[in-house]
């Protein structure tokens, strides 16, 4: 059955808006070419979207002569303001953007382990409010939050996870109460995987696993283009994976003894110390990332001494080899169950290790499994969580604002 005129108009409008999201400003002629619609139909939808305040003329195409045909139409960025939060055990980072993701303000605040729940929540909310004011936004439409721990797949709420501060859960509720905005919460590793899928090294993969290597160890699973969360939201809790090389087994309330004991920031720093390596961290990055970067520099000669000639090169080689063996154990376990074809080493440690560490993990993984599994290094680091939080905020806001009327 043919669609009604109103339904057809809504479909065409959504198609045009999606193209403007993906491609940026376009002329009416470019919209005609990309949509396959007739010139009058495109003219009508541009007029409708302009009258609705969703699109506007943002410039002229240099490829066209001056005049109506040269007008570039773009989504109205100021139509809504968004906020993205990266909530860590040691602090909060926030950015405020327009509807197109243009960053208007950024801020962060450290929150020590001795800070009480109430003060921690108040500091975090105040940080968001200051960023909104700095951005010149009257209000927020949608807030995206990335946090460690499990997200209930039914309610979308951050669950009470062992070992995580109580203020994490309280913060979500406080933001919902204090801000007239829609609040979306997602696991930090899942957000990083979303960014890798759309903008990072997994753009060409429908199926892959992100191995998150930051302060803790986690994983995110993307199968056939879709992020998989599991029955309880726990897909990817690889820190609890029982592995050889630890002193015991993990429990339902403690991941010590699991893969966490081999790949967390603390475990990597301890391994480096045993290999005679130490480094000063930059900013709020994990110390483990700094020492991995140092080791890579020593084995490649990027520390200024020349490859194979620098002091401590043998220690750096031994450290990277042992770390690669540890990571390959976790990657092999994932490969045996999911056969993802690609594992991305993410987080600050994955970024610091780069292709040097990824190559070593890949070679060891190839000896441990018959399943062909490429290992890639992220270029995004810890900033992927904040970027992912912004993406889900944009998606949520645009889905509502661009809904058929």
C-alpha positions as CSV (number, residue, x, y, z in Angstrom):
1,X,0.0,0.0,0.0
2,X,1.4,3.4,-1.0
3,X,2.3,5.8,1.8
4,X,0.0,8.7,2.5
5,X,1.2,12.2,1.5
6,X,1.9,13.2,5.1
7,X,3.8,9.9,5.7
8,X,5.8,10.4,2.5
9,X,6.7,14.0,3.5
10,X,7.8,12.8,7.0
11,X,10.0,10.1,5.4
12,X,11.6,12.6,3.0
13,X,12.2,15.1,5.8
14,X,13.9,12.6,8.0
15,X,16.1,11.4,5.1
16,X,17.2,15.0,4.3
17,X,17.9,15.7,8.0
18,X,20.0,12.5,8.3
19,X,22.0,13.5,5.2
20,X,22.6,17.0,6.7
21,X,23.8,15.3,9.9
22,X,26.2,13.0,8.1
23,X,27.4,15.2,5.3
24,X,27.1,18.7,6.7
25,X,25.6,21.7,4.8
26,X,24.2,20.8,1.4
27,X,22.6,22.7,-1.5
28,X,19.2,21.8,-2.7
29,X,20.8,20.3,-5.8
30,X,23.0,18.1,-3.7
31,X,20.0,17.0,-1.6
32,X,18.2,16.1,-4.8
33,X,21.2,14.0,-6.0
34,X,21.7,12.2,-2.7
35,X,18.0,11.5,-2.0
36,X,16.9,10.8,-5.6
37,X,13.8,13.0,-5.0
38,X,12.5,15.4,-7.6
39,X,13.5,19.1,-7.6
40,X,10.0,20.3,-6.5
41,X,9.9,17.7,-3.7
42,X,13.3,18.8,-2.4
43,X,12.2,22.5,-2.6
44,X,9.1,21.7,-0.6
45,X,11.0,19.8,2.1
46,X,13.6,22.5,2.4
47,X,10.8,25.1,2.9
48,X,9.1,22.9,5.5
49,X,12.3,22.3,7.5
50,X,13.2,26.0,7.3
51,X,9.8,27.1,8.5
52,X,10.0,24.5,11.4
53,X,13.3,26.1,12.5
54,X,15.3,22.9,11.9
55,X,17.4,24.1,9.0
56,X,18.7,27.4,7.7
57,X,20.9,28.9,5.1
58,X,24.5,28.7,6.4
59,X,26.4,29.9,3.3
60,X,26.9,29.5,-0.4
61,X,28.6,26.7,-2.4
62,X,31.7,27.7,-4.3
63,X,30.9,25.1,-6.9
64,X,27.7,27.0,-7.8
65,X,27.1,30.5,-9.2
66,X,25.7,33.0,-6.7
67,X,21.9,32.7,-6.3
68,X,19.3,30.3,-4.9
69,X,21.0,27.2,-6.3
70,X,24.2,28.1,-4.4
71,X,22.5,28.3,-1.0
72,X,23.9,25.8,1.5
73,X,21.4,24.5,4.0
74,X,22.5,23.2,7.4
75,X,20.9,22.0,10.6
76,X,20.3,24.9,13.1
77,X,23.0,24.1,15.7
78,X,21.6,26.4,18.4
79,X,18.3,24.5,18.3
80,X,19.4,22.6,21.4
81,X,22.3,22.5,23.8
82,X,23.8,19.2,25.1
83,X,26.1,18.1,27.8
84,X,28.4,15.0,28.0
85,X,29.9,13.7,31.3
86,X,32.7,11.2,31.9
87,X,32.3,10.0,35.4
88,X,35.4,8.3,36.9
89,X,36.1,7.1,40.4
90,X,38.6,10.0,40.8
91,X,36.6,12.8,39.2
92,X,34.3,14.2,36.5
93,X,34.8,15.8,33.1
94,X,32.1,17.7,31.2
95,X,31.6,19.4,27.9
96,X,28.7,21.4,26.6
97,X,28.0,21.5,22.9
98,X,25.4,22.6,20.3
99,X,23.1,20.2,18.5
100,X,25.8,19.4,15.9
101,X,28.4,18.6,18.5
102,X,30.4,21.9,18.4
103,X,32.1,22.2,21.8
104,X,31.2,25.4,23.6
105,X,32.7,24.7,27.0
106,X,34.8,22.1,28.8
107,X,35.6,21.6,32.5
108,X,36.7,18.9,35.0
109,X,36.9,18.5,38.7
110,X,38.9,16.0,40.8
111,X,37.1,14.1,43.5
112,X,39.2,12.4,46.1
113,X,38.4,9.1,47.7
114,X,37.8,10.8,51.0
115,X,35.1,13.1,49.6
116,X,31.7,12.2,51.0
117,X,28.7,11.3,48.8
118,X,26.8,14.6,49.2
119,X,29.8,16.9,48.6
120,X,30.9,14.8,45.6
121,X,27.5,15.0,44.0
122,X,27.3,18.8,44.7
123,X,30.7,19.4,43.1
124,X,29.7,17.5,40.0
125,X,26.4,19.2,39.5
126,X,28.0,22.6,40.1
127,X,30.6,21.8,37.5
128,X,27.9,21.1,34.9
129,X,26.0,24.2,35.8
130,X,29.2,26.3,35.5
131,X,29.9,24.8,32.1
132,X,26.4,25.5,30.9
133,X,26.7,29.1,32.0
134,X,30.1,29.4,30.3
135,X,28.7,28.0,27.1
136,X,26.0,30.7,27.1
137,X,23.2,28.1,27.1
138,X,19.9,28.9,28.7
139,X,19.2,25.2,29.3
140,X,20.2,21.7,28.3
141,X,18.1,19.5,26.1
142,X,19.9,16.2,26.7
143,X,22.7,15.0,28.9
144,X,24.8,11.9,28.1
145,X,26.8,10.2,30.9
146,X,29.5,7.7,30.7
147,X,30.2,5.8,33.9
148,X,31.9,2.6,35.0
149,X,29.7,-0.2,36.2
150,X,26.6,-2.0,35.0
151,X,23.6,-0.2,33.3
152,X,20.3,-1.9,33.7
153,X,19.2,-2.8,30.2
154,X,15.5,-2.4,31.1
155,X,15.5,0.8,33.1
156,X,18.7,2.4,31.7
157,X,19.8,3.2,35.3
158,X,23.3,2.8,36.7
159,X,23.2,-0.2,39.0
160,X,24.7,-0.5,42.5
161,X,28.0,-2.0,41.6
162,X,30.5,-3.3,44.2
163,X,33.7,-1.1,44.5
164,X,32.2,2.0,42.8
165,X,31.5,5.2,44.8
166,X,27.9,5.7,45.9
167,X,28.0,9.3,44.5
168,X,28.0,7.9,40.9
169,X,24.4,6.7,41.3
170,X,23.3,9.7,43.3
171,X,24.8,12.0,40.6
172,X,22.5,10.7,37.9
173,X,19.4,11.3,40.1
174,X,20.7,14.8,41.1
175,X,21.1,15.8,37.5
176,X,17.6,14.6,36.6
177,X,16.2,16.6,39.5
178,X,18.3,19.8,39.0
179,X,18.3,20.1,35.2
180,X,15.3,20.3,32.9
181,X,17.0,17.8,30.5
182,X,16.7,14.2,29.4
183,X,19.5,12.2,31.0
184,X,21.0,9.1,29.3
185,X,23.5,6.8,31.1
186,X,25.8,4.3,29.4
187,X,28.7,2.2,30.4
188,X,32.0,4.0,29.7
189,X,33.5,1.1,27.7
190,X,30.4,0.8,25.6
191,X,30.6,4.5,24.8
192,X,34.3,4.1,23.7
193,X,33.2,1.3,21.4
194,X,30.5,3.5,19.9
195,X,33.2,6.1,19.0
196,X,35.5,3.5,17.6
197,X,32.7,2.2,15.4
198,X,31.7,5.6,14.1
199,X,34.9,7.6,14.1
200,X,37.8,5.3,15.1
201,X,39.8,2.4,14.0
202,X,36.8,0.0,13.7
203,X,34.9,2.1,11.2
204,X,35.2,-0.7,8.6
205,X,34.1,-3.5,11.0
206,X,30.5,-4.6,11.8
207,X,31.9,-7.0,14.4
208,X,34.7,-6.3,16.9
209,X,35.6,-6.2,20.6
210,X,37.0,-3.2,22.3
211,X,39.4,-4.2,25.1
212,X,39.4,-1.2,27.5
213,X,42.7,-0.6,29.3
214,X,42.5,2.4,31.6
215,X,42.3,2.4,35.4
216,X,40.4,-0.8,35.1
217,X,40.0,-3.5,32.5
218,X,36.8,-3.9,30.5
219,X,35.4,-4.9,27.2
220,X,32.6,-3.9,24.8
221,X,31.1,-6.2,22.2
222,X,29.8,-5.1,18.8
223,X,28.2,-7.9,16.8
224,X,26.7,-7.3,13.3
225,X,26.8,-3.6,13.9
226,X,25.0,-3.6,17.2
227,X,26.3,-3.0,20.7
228,X,25.5,-6.0,22.9
229,X,24.8,-5.5,26.5
230,X,23.6,-8.9,27.7
231,X,20.7,-10.0,29.9
232,X,21.8,-7.9,32.9
233,X,23.9,-5.3,31.2
234,X,27.1,-7.2,32.0
235,X,28.5,-8.1,28.6
236,X,32.2,-7.2,28.6
237,X,32.8,-7.4,32.3
238,X,36.1,-9.1,31.4
239,X,37.8,-8.0,34.7
240,X,36.0,-10.9,36.3
241,X,37.3,-13.4,33.7
242,X,39.3,-16.2,35.5
243,X,42.7,-16.4,33.8
244,X,46.0,-18.1,34.5
245,X,48.8,-16.1,36.1
246,X,46.8,-14.7,39.1
247,X,46.9,-15.6,42.7
248,X,43.3,-16.9,43.0
249,X,39.9,-16.6,41.5
250,X,37.5,-13.6,41.3
251,X,34.3,-13.6,43.3
252,X,30.9,-12.2,42.7
253,X,31.9,-9.0,44.6
254,X,35.6,-8.7,43.8
255,X,37.4,-9.0,40.4
256,X,40.8,-9.5,42.1
257,X,42.1,-12.8,40.8
258,X,40.5,-12.2,37.4
259,X,41.8,-10.5,34.3
260,X,41.7,-7.3,36.2
261,X,44.7,-8.5,38.2
262,X,46.7,-8.7,35.0
263,X,45.6,-5.7,33.0
264,X,44.4,-2.9,35.3
265,X,46.4,0.2,35.7
266,X,47.7,-0.9,39.1
267,X,48.7,-4.3,37.7
268,X,50.6,-2.8,34.7
269,X,52.4,-0.3,37.0
270,X,53.4,-3.1,39.3
271,X,54.7,-5.1,36.3
272,X,56.7,-2.1,35.1
273,X,58.3,-1.7,38.5
274,X,59.4,-5.4,38.5
275,X,61.0,-4.7,35.1
276,X,62.8,-1.6,36.4
277,X,60.6,1.0,34.6
278,X,58.9,4.0,36.1
279,X,57.6,7.3,34.6
280,X,55.7,10.4,35.6
281,X,52.1,10.6,34.3
282,X,50.9,13.6,32.4
283,X,47.7,15.3,33.7
284,X,45.1,12.8,34.9
285,X,46.3,9.8,32.8
286,X,47.0,6.6,34.6
287,X,50.6,6.1,35.6
288,X,50.5,2.8,33.7
289,X,49.9,4.7,30.4
290,X,53.0,6.8,31.1
291,X,55.2,3.8,31.7
292,X,53.8,2.0,28.6
293,X,54.6,5.1,26.5
294,X,58.1,5.2,27.9
295,X,58.7,1.5,27.1
296,X,57.5,2.0,23.5
297,X,59.8,5.0,23.1
298,X,62.8,3.0,24.4
299,X,62.3,0.1,22.0
300,X,61.6,2.3,19.0
301,X,64.3,4.8,19.8
302,X,61.8,7.7,20.0
303,X,63.4,8.7,23.3
304,X,66.2,10.2,21.3
305,X,68.8,7.5,21.8
306,X,68.1,5.5,18.7
307,X,66.4,2.1,18.4
308,X,68.3,-0.6,20.1
309,X,70.8,1.8,21.7
310,X,68.9,3.4,24.5
311,X,69.4,2.6,28.2
312,X,66.9,0.2,29.6
313,X,65.9,-1.2,26.3
314,X,66.1,-4.8,27.5
315,X,63.8,-3.9,30.5
316,X,61.4,-2.2,28.1
317,X,61.3,-5.2,25.8
318,X,60.7,-7.6,28.7
319,X,57.9,-5.4,30.1
320,X,56.1,-5.0,26.7
321,X,56.4,-8.8,26.0
322,X,55.0,-9.7,29.4
323,X,52.2,-7.2,29.0
324,X,51.4,-8.5,25.5
325,X,51.2,-12.0,26.8
326,X,48.7,-10.9,29.5
327,X,46.5,-9.1,27.1
328,X,46.6,-11.9,24.6
329,X,45.2,-14.3,27.3
330,X,42.1,-12.0,27.6
331,X,41.8,-11.5,23.9
332,X,42.1,-15.2,23.2
333,X,39.3,-15.9,25.7
334,X,37.0,-13.4,23.9
335,X,38.0,-14.7,20.5
336,X,37.2,-18.3,21.4
337,X,33.6,-17.4,22.4
338,X,32.7,-14.6,20.0
339,X,35.1,-14.9,17.0
340,X,35.0,-11.1,16.5
341,X,37.8,-11.0,13.9
342,X,39.1,-7.7,15.4
343,X,40.1,-6.6,18.9
344,X,40.8,-3.0,19.5
345,X,43.1,-2.0,22.4
346,X,41.4,1.0,23.8
347,X,41.8,3.4,26.8
348,X,44.8,5.3,27.8
349,X,47.0,2.3,28.0
350,X,45.9,1.0,24.6
351,X,46.6,4.4,23.1
352,X,50.0,4.7,24.8
353,X,51.0,1.2,23.5
354,X,50.0,2.0,20.0
355,X,50.9,-0.2,17.1
356,X,54.0,-1.5,19.0
357,X,51.9,-3.1,21.7
358,X,49.1,-4.1,19.4
359,X,51.5,-5.9,17.1
360,X,53.0,-7.9,20.0
361,X,49.5,-8.8,21.2
362,X,48.5,-9.8,17.7
363,X,51.5,-12.1,17.2
364,X,50.9,-13.9,20.5
365,X,47.2,-14.2,19.9
366,X,47.8,-15.8,16.6
367,X,49.7,-18.6,18.4
368,X,46.9,-19.1,20.9
369,X,43.9,-19.4,18.6
370,X,43.1,-20.7,15.1
371,X,40.6,-17.9,14.7
372,X,42.0,-15.0,12.6
373,X,41.8,-12.0,14.9
374,X,43.3,-8.7,14.0
375,X,44.6,-6.5,16.8
376,X,44.4,-2.7,16.4
377,X,45.4,0.2,18.6
378,X,43.0,3.0,19.4
379,X,43.9,6.6,18.6
380,X,41.3,8.0,21.0
381,X,42.5,7.1,24.5
382,X,40.5,8.0,27.5
383,X,38.8,10.9,25.7
384,X,36.7,8.4,23.9
385,X,34.3,8.1,26.8
386,X,33.4,11.9,26.8
387,X,33.1,11.8,23.0
388,X,30.8,8.8,23.2
389,X,28.7,10.5,25.8
390,X,28.3,13.4,23.4
391,X,27.3,11.1,20.6
392,X,24.4,9.5,22.6
393,X,23.3,12.9,23.7
394,X,23.2,14.1,20.1
395,X,21.4,10.9,18.9
396,X,18.8,11.3,21.7
397,X,18.2,15.0,21.1
398,X,18.0,14.7,17.3
399,X,15.7,11.7,17.4
400,X,13.2,13.8,19.5
401,X,13.7,17.1,17.6
402,X,13.6,15.6,14.2
403,X,10.6,13.3,14.9
404,X,7.7,13.6,12.4
405,X,5.2,16.2,13.2
